[in-house]
Amino acid sequence: EIFECFTVPPKAMAFTQSQVKLGTEPGADMMLFDGSIVGKVLECEAESRLVWEWRQSSWPDGTASKCVLTFSEQGAGCTK
């Protein structure tokens, strides 16, 4: 379920209490915290890996960072 908090807008909005734009298709735009963080999906492996190129909207144009999130089951009811 934690993977969905990063890929399903209603779940992410409940978690962040802000507007988001999320997806799983490479090239899709993403936005978190009412536009404070913006970027694109670079890679997505369902339930296991998500890679974004992202930036804070206050950063200079052309400045971005790469965020790699990996998810794995650690036992019943746990995600790492």
Secondary structure, 3 states (H helix, E strand, C coil): CHHHHHCCHHHHHHHHCCCCECCCCCCCEEEEHHHCEEEEEEEEECCCEEEEEEEECCCCCCCCEEEEEECCEEECCEEC
